[in-house]
Amino acid sequence: MTTTSIKETFISQLDELSPALQLSVFNFAKALIPKGVTGKSLLRFEGAIPTDDLEIMAKAIEESLRVEKW
């Protein structure tokens, strides 16, 4: 099946569904689309947070995880 025929078949079948089911299909299809950004695009932020602050944040996270286990 070509991309065009897949779209045409999908749309014709979608037209047969109730509006509520069409919305469900839409939400499902929307959930399949990748979200966010690539890691490479975040490299420009490398070094933006001072090392001391990162250590404080890491300790706070570790402490929070220890507390949540109990």
Summary of the structure (lengths in Angstrom):
residues: 70
radius of gyration: 23.1
end to end distance: 55.2
largest distance: 59.7
contacts: 108
relative contact order: 0.05
helix: 76%
strand: 0%
